């Protein structure tokens, strides 16, 4: 069993929302960060996921503070690095800078809650 957690990051698959629904029924959620790619189907899944979280666990709270935290380029090297087990942030300073900016955006939000 885990002790008290400040933050729990769960990488969930896109799709119907079954996984997200199960998580919201089992874990008290105070907020979510959703990540998507720019394809219209992926964005639509992300919007559905946001609405599901709002309806299931964040009742009475509007989805607030909705913003883009960062944009990663779609580069084949990122996938290749992931497949080889080498983080792109080690090999590519531009990617590392983008992740740093995203973290810098998320941390203050987490400290508020």
N, C-alpha and C positions, 0 to 999 in steps of 0.2 A: 504494500500500500504506500501511496505517496503521502507525505506530510502536507502541510499547508502550502499552497502554490500562489505565487504572485501572478504568474502568467503561464498559461499552458498553450502551446502552439500545436495545432492539429492540421496536418496537410490532408485535406479531404478531396476526393475525386469530384469532378463536375458530373452533372447528370440530373437525375430525377429529384434529388434532395432527400432520398431515404436515409443516407448517412447523416446528413445535417439534422434531420428530424430526430433520429436516434440519439444524437449527441445532445440536442436541446432537451430531450426528455430525461437525460441522466445526469447532466452537469449544469450547475448554476452558471449562467452566462451573463456577463456584465457588458460585453461589447464584442464586436467582431471586426476583423480586417479581411476583406475579400480581395482576391487577386484574380485577374483575368488577362487574356490575350485580346488583341484588337478585333478578332474575327466576330462577326455579328452573332453567330450561334453561341460563342463563348460569353460574349457580353450579355446576351439574353439569359443564359444560365446563371450568370453572376447576379443579375437583377432579380431573378426568381429566388435565388438563395437569400438575398438581402431581404426580400419580402417575407420569406418563410421565417427567417430569424426574427423579424419584427413581429410577426403574428404569434409565433410560438413562445418566445422568451422575453421579448422586450416590449410586452404589452404596455400600452399607456405611454410609451416613449416613442417619439418620432425618430426615424433614422436621421440622426443629426451628425454634424461634422463630417459630411460626406465630401471627400476630396480625393484627388489623385495624389498619391504619396510618391510616385515615381514611375518612370517609364523605362523599361529595359528593351533594348533593340532585339529584334529576332535575328540572332546570328547562329549559324550552324555550329560555330565553335563552342557555344555555351552548351548545346546538347552533347557534343562530342566530349567536352570536359566532364560533364555530369556522368556520361556513360563510362568514362575511364576512371572516375572517382577523384578527379582533380578539380577542386573548386575554381571557377572562373575568376573569382576575386583575387586569387593568388597569381594568375597568369595574365590578367588584363586589367590594367589600372583604371581604364575608363569604366569598366563594369564595376570594379571595386568602389569607385567614386559614386556611382549611382546607388549601390547598396548602402553605402555610408549615408547618403542623403535620405534614403527611405527610412533607415534606422533613426536618423536624427528627427524625422517627422513623426515616427511612431512613439518613441520613448516619452516625449512630453505628454502625449495623449494618454498613455498608460499611467503616468504619474498623477494625472488629474482624477483618475477613477480609483 
